[in-house]
Amino acid sequence: MIVSLGEALIDFISQKDLEFKGFPGGSPMNTSVAISRLGVPCQFLGRISNDMFGNQLIDHLKNNSVRTDMVLRTDDSTTLSFVQKQPDGQAQYGFFANGTADRNFPLEELNKITLPKEARIIHFGSISLSMEPCGSTISEFLLNNTKNLMLSFDPNIRPSLVPDRDKYMERFKKLCEISTILKLSDEDLFWLYPELDSDKAINLLLELGVSLIALTTGKTGAMLINKNNRVASPLFDLPVADTIGAGDTFHGAMLSYLYKQNWLDRNTLNNFTKEQLSDIGNFANKAAGINCSRSGANPPTEHEMDKNWGVK
């Protein structure tokens, strides 16, 4: 089983001018849906409101066969994200998260959770690591309670939600030291290490202890990297509706692929061949490409991954 830890929110996506349409969202939740749709058992661990939006989020998780046994319900309101689609399909975000359910996550609540014995991977990251008190809560929980699990970290940085860069960087480095997998975008990498070129920044991340790095690079696809090999995986080039949920789908597909192959230890990841890295990247890029061919975060199913999409 894979456990998804972090925020669940509502994305209001622009249709035109000031018209918006609501969709379930939040990077960890999107990733959990991607994992489940690809046939891998997944459970969501987070704090979700009892309001009408929170009920929609719970229904969305259940409708996608993501288990909700570890979800904590609260009367705090749901985080809302407003997403303005740009002409190139990229997205600009605005967040309303003051006093919300996932932001107000106390450590004493999270520490009461017992992780299931069948859990093999915990994936985490995104805005829940940027804001307080949830950032401190999740970090402390991971540092103290996940010794025998594989951790997969997607920073998915929203700079406007990082109040203290130095504090975030200290947290980021500590979490990289205990993480086996790091999935990040080229924009994340530049924000983290603006003074370094990408090769030096990647080497620094490997030195922190990460075994496998997946660096998504927008229209050029992704790089899959371990200590021995670096492989470019091209974009799965379908017509783009928007890029919402692309990175989350990539992350979920990558973890699903590793889970199904039972590649779940550091030694295996450290020694992936170029061919293995290419296979992982191609699978994840295909899932992300299918997601981007339709509006909002809408990861593919196993059946859709088997379909011939006409991409060479």
NUSEMI-387325 format. One line per 2 residues: number of its first residue (from 1); for each residue x negated, y negated, z negated of C-alpha. Coordinates in steps of 0.02 Angstrom, whole numbers, plus 50000, padded with zeros to 5 digits. Each point is the difference from the previous one (the first is absolute). Layout:
N
NUM = X/Y/Z; ...
//
This chain:
312
1 = 50000/50000/50000; 49948/49820/50033
3 = 50050/49864/49876; 50031/49823/50061
5 = 49967/49867/49867; 50048/49817/50016
7 = 50134/49883/50062; 50165/50025/50088
9 = 50085/49844/50066; 50117/49933/50133
11 = 49928/49929/50161; 50111/49869/50081
13 = 49941/49999/50180; 50032/49852/50114
15 = 50121/50027/50143; 50002/49820/50062
17 = 49978/49830/49918; 50062/50021/49820
19 = 50092/50164/50030; 49925/50148/49907
21 = 50044/50184/49985; 49956/50101/49844
23 = 49902/50163/49999; 49926/50107/49860
25 = 49814/49963/49988; 49844/49986/49896
27 = 49837/50079/50055; 49994/50147/49876
29 = 50183/50040/50032; 49979/49991/50189
31 = 49851/50117/49986; 50100/50123/49895
33 = 50136/50004/50133; 49870/50030/50136
35 = 49928/50145/49901; 50168/50080/49966
37 = 50060/49983/50180; 49845/50097/50053
39 = 50050/50146/49892; 49888/49974/49848
41 = 50078/49995/49825; 49991/49825/49927
43 = 50056/49915/49841; 50016/49813/49968
45 = 49936/49927/49837; 50055/49821/49970
47 = 50119/49881/49915; 50162/49964/50095
49 = 50142/49882/49957; 50177/50048/49956
51 = 50062/49861/50114; 50081/50029/50171
53 = 49832/49994/50087; 49924/50125/49879
55 = 50143/50120/50033; 49965/49985/50186
57 = 49817/50041/49969; 50044/50155/49899
59 = 50120/50057/50137; 49865/49973/50131
61 = 49875/50106/49905; 50125/50140/49972
63 = 50063/49995/50179; 49820/50029/50055
65 = 49973/50144/49878; 49879/49900/49891
67 = 50024/50056/49819; 50047/49865/49875
69 = 49980/50094/49835; 49863/49880/49944
71 = 50087/49839/50050; 50031/49883/49854
73 = 50159/49895/50014; 50015/49826/49928
75 = 50117/49850/49999; 49861/49890/50069
77 = 50038/49945/50178; 49928/50073/50161
79 = 49851/49919/50088; 50052/49923/50167
81 = 49886/49975/50149; 50043/49890/50149
83 = 49914/50051/50160; 49983/49883/50148
85 = 49957/50096/50159; 49873/49913/50111
87 = 50000/50003/50192; 49860/50131/50003
89 = 50097/50118/49886; 49897/49958/49845
91 = 50090/49947/49841; 49987/49854/49879
93 = 50061/50035/49822; 50075/49899/49859
95 = 50031/50083/49831; 50123/49962/49860
97 = 49936/50099/49852; 50012/49897/49841
99 = 50057/50110/49856; 50048/50144/50114
101 = 50012/50186/49963; 49837/50059/50078
103 = 49902/49848/49942; 50053/50015/49816
105 = 49930/50176/49979; 49939/50023/49820
107 = 49862/50126/49967; 50097/50084/49859
109 = 50137/50046/50125; 49879/50073/50128
111 = 49902/50095/49867; 50158/50095/49952
113 = 50002/50080/50173; 49932/50176/50018
115 = 49934/50033/50174; 50065/50162/50077
117 = 49881/50149/49994; 50017/50022/50188
119 = 49936/49823/50036; 49842/50002/50106
121 = 49986/49820/50061; 50052/49830/49933
123 = 50007/49858/50124; 50013/49822/49938
125 = 49961/49819/50041; 50077/49846/50082
127 = 50079/49853/49908; 50029/50100/49840
129 = 49811/49988/49969; 49995/49812/50032
131 = 50134/49939/49879; 50012/50009/49811
133 = 50039/50090/49891; 50023/50142/50127
135 = 49823/49986/50067; 49923/50031/49829
137 = 50129/50134/49960; 49968/50103/50156
139 = 49811/49979/49990; 49991/50057/49819
141 = 50112/50148/50035; 49895/50058/50147
143 = 49835/49975/49910; 50059/50101/49849
145 = 50120/50134/50064; 49946/50065/50171
147 = 49836/50090/49971; 50048/50159/50095
149 = 50094/49920/50144; 49949/49932/50168
151 = 50034/49812/50009; 50037/49910/50163
153 = 49993/49810/49992; 50076/49877/50124
155 = 49965/49820/49940; 50117/49927/50134
157 = 49950/49827/49938; 50119/49852/50006
159 = 49882/49855/49958; 50141/49885/49944
161 = 50042/50124/49862; 49823/50012/49929
163 = 49991/49868/49862; 49821/50039/49946
165 = 49881/50064/50134; 49859/50044/49880
167 = 50116/50101/49888; 50071/50090/50153
169 = 49826/50043/50065; 49951/50072/49831
171 = 50157/50108/50001; 49974/50049/50182
173 = 49823/50063/49968; 50051/50102/49847
175 = 50140/50084/50097; 49886/50037/50148
177 = 49882/50089/49880; 50137/50126/49955
179 = 50083/50010/50172; 49961/50135/50127
181 = 50086/49915/50147; 50009/49816/50045
183 = 50119/49942/50136; 49985/49816/50045
185 = 50020/49882/50147; 49865/49895/50082
187 = 50088/49848/49925; 49986/50077/49826
189 = 49814/50034/50029; 49966/49821/50054
191 = 50092/49929/49849; 49906/50115/49882
193 = 49827/49969/50072; 50003/49842/50108
195 = 49811/49979/49983; 49961/50173/50073
197 = 50018/50075/50173; 50115/50152/50009
199 = 49860/50129/50000; 49921/49931/49841
201 = 50170/49985/49916; 50042/50181/50043
203 = 49832/50059/49934; 50035/49908/49838
205 = 50169/50089/49982; 49918/50169/50029
207 = 49871/49957/49867; 50141/49967/49877
209 = 50046/50184/50018; 50138/50009/50131
211 = 49988/50160/50104; 50113/49957/50146
213 = 50039/49827/50070; 50138/49966/50125
215 = 49980/49825/50072; 50147/49946/50108
217 = 49950/49873/50132; 50163/49939/50076
219 = 50013/50018/50188; 49841/50105/50011
221 = 50063/50138/49884; 49896/50058/49851
223 = 49830/50056/49940; 49983/50159/49896
225 = 49841/49999/49896; 49908/50110/49877
227 = 49818/50000/49945; 49943/50094/50155
229 = 50113/49947/50143; 50101/49855/50069
231 = 50133/50032/50132; 50111/49879/50095
233 = 50178/50059/50024; 50098/49905/50135
235 = 50171/49924/49979; 50150/50107/50046
237 = 50060/49874/50127; 50189/49989/50001
239 = 50099/49837/50029; 50000/49904/49835
241 = 50160/49941/49916; 49903/49940/49847
243 = 49856/50057/49890; 50096/50010/49835
245 = 49952/50158/49908; 49863/50047/50124
247 = 49861/50012/49871; 50114/50090/49876
249 = 50049/50127/50133; 49817/50024/50049
251 = 49956/50031/49818; 50143/50121/49972
253 = 49962/50098/50158; 49815/50012/49956
255 = 50039/50066/49826; 50129/50122/50070
257 = 49871/50067/50123; 49870/50025/49863
259 = 50129/50082/49887; 50058/50124/50131
261 = 49820/50046/50043; 49962/50017/49813
263 = 49854/49879/50020; 50018/49934/49824
265 = 49827/49990/49922; 49857/49877/50014
267 = 49876/50125/50071; 50114/50039/50147
269 = 50032/49817/50037; 49817/49955/49985
271 = 49956/50130/50131; 50134/49974/50131
273 = 49934/50018/50176; 50033/49869/50134
275 = 50131/50115/50075; 50091/50017/49834
277 = 49998/49812/49972; 50065/49973/50176
279 = 50143/50123/49972; 50051/49911/49839
281 = 49993/49829/50083; 50096/50053/50153
283 = 50140/50076/49896; 50015/49846/49890
285 = 49992/49881/50148; 50138/50096/50088
287 = 50113/49984/49849; 49962/49814/49985
289 = 50031/49973/50186; 50171/50084/49990
291 = 50043/49893/49848; 49952/49841/50093
293 = 50110/50046/50148; 50155/49964/49895
295 = 50048/49861/49880; 49949/50003/49817
297 = 49910/50136/49904; 50070/50157/50082
299 = 49870/50141/49997; 50020/50152/50114
301 = 50059/50173/49953; 49906/50161/50034
303 = 50111/50028/50153; 49959/49828/50068
305 = 49814/50030/49976; 50015/50157/50108
307 = 50088/49905/50138; 49910/49950/50159
309 = 50007/49810/50001; 49912/49981/50167
311 = 49843/49920/49926; 49838/50057/50077
//
